[in-house]
Amino acid sequence: GVSYDDPEVTPPDKLRYDACIVVDDKVRASGDVGVQTIGGTRYAITTHKGPYECLSETYAALMGQWMPANGQEPGCGPCLEVYLNSPQNTPPEQLLTDVHVPLKDAP
């Protein structure tokens, strides 16, 4: 998933999010479906364990604690979420999500 907005400051009806799957380079988009290339920057990555509703706690820890403690700042671009298991067959407290926050390039 690609998150473009901060739900702490963006009204719910204005949040932008792209649900994504990995596809072959030969896939062509049509209609409401698009193809985009993601990456090309450094990311701070951590794994969130628990319900999706608590993801904001992981973002807060990564951006508010880890980044300053390690001399890092958020960079340009959207955050990425990689869902490692499915809520269809995993209890909410066992859900795993890799959270990627872009880092500002070093000077």
Short mmCIF file of the C-alpha atoms (twelve columns), coordinates in Angstrom:
data_MODEL
# 
_entry.id   MODEL 
# 
loop_
_atom_site.group_PDB 
_atom_site.id 
_atom_site.type_symbol 
_atom_site.label_atom_id 
_atom_site.label_alt_id 
_atom_site.label_comp_id 
_atom_site.label_asym_id 
_atom_site.label_seq_id 
_atom_site.Cartn_x 
_atom_site.Cartn_y 
_atom_site.Cartn_z 
_atom_site.pdbx_PDB_model_num 
ATOM 1   C CA . GLY A 1   0.000   0.000   0.000   1 
ATOM 2   C CA . VAL A 2   1.091   3.543   -0.719  1 
ATOM 3   C CA . SER A 3   0.004   6.179   1.795   1 
ATOM 4   C CA . TYR A 4   0.152   9.778   0.616   1 
ATOM 5   C CA . ASP A 5   -1.395  11.541  3.608   1 
ATOM 6   C CA . ASP A 6   -1.096  11.662  7.385   1 
ATOM 7   C CA . PRO A 7   -4.422  10.575  8.928   1 
ATOM 8   C CA . GLU A 8   -3.561  12.641  12.010  1 
ATOM 9   C CA . VAL A 9   -3.862  15.883  9.985   1 
ATOM 10  C CA . THR A 10  -5.823  14.956  6.846   1 
ATOM 11  C CA . PRO A 11  -9.618  14.667  7.022   1 
ATOM 12  C CA . PRO A 12  -10.782 11.066  6.424   1 
ATOM 13  C CA . ASP A 13  -12.596 11.983  3.195   1 
ATOM 14  C CA . LYS A 14  -9.353  13.496  1.787   1 
ATOM 15  C CA . LEU A 15  -6.977  10.600  2.542   1 
ATOM 16  C CA . ARG A 16  -5.235  9.175   -0.527  1 
ATOM 17  C CA . TYR A 17  -4.073  5.561   -0.656  1 
ATOM 18  C CA . ASP A 18  -3.103  3.189   -3.454  1 
ATOM 19  C CA . ALA A 19  -3.613  -0.544  -2.933  1 
ATOM 20  C CA . CYS A 20  -0.832  -2.253  -4.875  1 
ATOM 21  C CA . ILE A 21  0.327   -5.618  -6.139  1 
ATOM 22  C CA . VAL A 22  3.581   -6.502  -7.856  1 
ATOM 23  C CA . VAL A 23  3.143   -7.093  -11.587 1 
ATOM 24  C CA . ASP A 24  5.356   -7.992  -14.511 1 
ATOM 25  C CA . ASP A 25  6.833   -5.146  -16.610 1 
ATOM 26  C CA . LYS A 26  4.617   -6.263  -19.493 1 
ATOM 27  C CA . VAL A 27  1.349   -5.419  -17.695 1 
ATOM 28  C CA . ARG A 28  -0.474  -2.404  -19.152 1 
ATOM 29  C CA . ALA A 29  -3.048  -0.412  -17.241 1 
ATOM 30  C CA . SER A 30  -6.527  0.564   -18.382 1 
ATOM 31  C CA . GLY A 31  -9.556  2.175   -16.820 1 
ATOM 32  C CA . ASP A 32  -9.256  2.959   -13.121 1 
ATOM 33  C CA . VAL A 33  -6.224  0.698   -12.693 1 
ATOM 34  C CA . GLY A 34  -2.751  2.220   -13.021 1 
ATOM 35  C CA . VAL A 35  0.811   0.966   -13.068 1 
ATOM 36  C CA . GLN A 36  3.547   2.768   -11.183 1 
ATOM 37  C CA . THR A 37  7.157   2.135   -10.227 1 
ATOM 38  C CA . ILE A 38  7.926   2.586   -6.544  1 
ATOM 39  C CA . GLY A 39  11.324  3.056   -5.013  1 
ATOM 40  C CA . GLY A 40  14.491  4.889   -5.862  1 
ATOM 41  C CA . THR A 41  15.085  6.314   -2.390  1 
ATOM 42  C CA . ARG A 42  16.309  5.244   1.032   1 
ATOM 43  C CA . TYR A 43  13.698  4.111   3.541   1 
ATOM 44  C CA . ALA A 44  13.578  3.587   7.268   1 
ATOM 45  C CA . ILE A 45  11.818  0.239   7.683   1 
ATOM 46  C CA . THR A 46  10.273  -1.403  10.705  1 
ATOM 47  C CA . THR A 47  7.751   -4.181  11.210  1 
ATOM 48  C CA . HIS A 48  4.446   -3.362  12.899  1 
ATOM 49  C CA . LYS A 49  2.807   -6.230  14.770  1 
ATOM 50  C CA . GLY A 50  -0.863  -5.828  15.547  1 
ATOM 51  C CA . PRO A 51  -4.080  -4.378  14.152  1 
ATOM 52  C CA . TYR A 52  -3.972  -1.940  11.256  1 
ATOM 53  C CA . GLU A 53  -5.814  0.566   13.455  1 
ATOM 54  C CA . CYS A 54  -2.625  0.894   15.527  1 
ATOM 55  C CA . LEU A 55  -0.246  1.572   12.612  1 
ATOM 56  C CA . SER A 56  -0.093  5.252   13.609  1 
ATOM 57  C CA . GLU A 57  1.760   4.228   16.791  1 
ATOM 58  C CA . THR A 58  4.480   2.575   14.716  1 
ATOM 59  C CA . TYR A 59  4.768   5.602   12.428  1 
ATOM 60  C CA . ALA A 60  5.011   7.886   15.479  1 
ATOM 61  C CA . ALA A 61  7.791   5.785   17.013  1 
ATOM 62  C CA . LEU A 62  9.724   5.554   13.743  1 
ATOM 63  C CA . MET A 63  9.430   9.230   12.841  1 
ATOM 64  C CA . GLY A 64  9.347   10.753  16.323  1 
ATOM 65  C CA . GLN A 65  11.915  8.601   18.093  1 
ATOM 66  C CA . TRP A 66  14.093  6.493   15.780  1 
ATOM 67  C CA . MET A 67  14.703  9.133   13.111  1 
ATOM 68  C CA . PRO A 68  15.816  11.935  15.477  1 
ATOM 69  C CA . ALA A 69  17.908  9.508   17.568  1 
ATOM 70  C CA . ASN A 70  19.706  8.391   14.406  1 
ATOM 71  C CA . GLY A 71  20.153  11.796  12.767  1 
ATOM 72  C CA . GLN A 72  17.575  11.073  10.063  1 
ATOM 73  C CA . GLU A 73  14.739  13.171  8.657   1 
ATOM 74  C CA . PRO A 74  11.694  12.164  6.600   1 
ATOM 75  C CA . GLY A 75  12.256  12.524  2.885   1 
ATOM 76  C CA . CYS A 76  9.977   13.273  -0.029  1 
ATOM 77  C CA . GLY A 77  7.560   10.704  -1.320  1 
ATOM 78  C CA . PRO A 78  4.876   8.479   0.075   1 
ATOM 79  C CA . CYS A 79  5.178   5.919   2.853   1 
ATOM 80  C CA . LEU A 80  4.798   2.266   1.916   1 
ATOM 81  C CA . GLU A 81  3.076   -0.537  3.785   1 
ATOM 82  C CA . VAL A 82  3.816   -4.162  2.916   1 
ATOM 83  C CA . TYR A 83  1.240   -6.522  4.414   1 
ATOM 84  C CA . LEU A 84  2.992   -9.758  5.318   1 
ATOM 85  C CA . ASN A 85  -0.100  -11.767 6.205   1 
ATOM 86  C CA . SER A 86  -3.837  -11.508 5.670   1 
ATOM 87  C CA . PRO A 87  -6.581  -10.274 7.998   1 
ATOM 88  C CA . GLN A 88  -8.778  -12.988 6.451   1 
ATOM 89  C CA . ASN A 89  -6.898  -15.742 8.258   1 
ATOM 90  C CA . THR A 90  -4.800  -13.946 10.901  1 
ATOM 91  C CA . PRO A 91  -6.010  -12.582 14.254  1 
ATOM 92  C CA . PRO A 92  -5.609  -8.777  14.412  1 
ATOM 93  C CA . GLU A 93  -2.954  -8.970  17.145  1 
ATOM 94  C CA . GLN A 94  -0.825  -11.249 14.888  1 
ATOM 95  C CA . LEU A 95  -0.958  -9.086  11.731  1 
ATOM 96  C CA . LEU A 96  2.482   -8.096  10.405  1 
ATOM 97  C CA . THR A 97  3.083   -4.991  8.298   1 
ATOM 98  C CA . ASP A 98  6.432   -3.650  7.113   1 
ATOM 99  C CA . VAL A 99  6.311   0.167   7.312   1 
ATOM 100 C CA . HIS A 100 8.643   2.089   4.973   1 
ATOM 101 C CA . VAL A 101 9.183   5.824   5.510   1 
ATOM 102 C CA . PRO A 102 11.325  7.673   2.945   1 
ATOM 103 C CA . LEU A 103 14.501  9.266   4.316   1 
ATOM 104 C CA . LYS A 104 15.944  12.617  3.371   1 
ATOM 105 C CA . ASP A 105 19.129  12.227  1.345   1 
ATOM 106 C CA . ALA A 106 22.338  12.806  3.267   1 
ATOM 107 C CA . PRO A 107 24.012  16.172  2.459   1 
# 
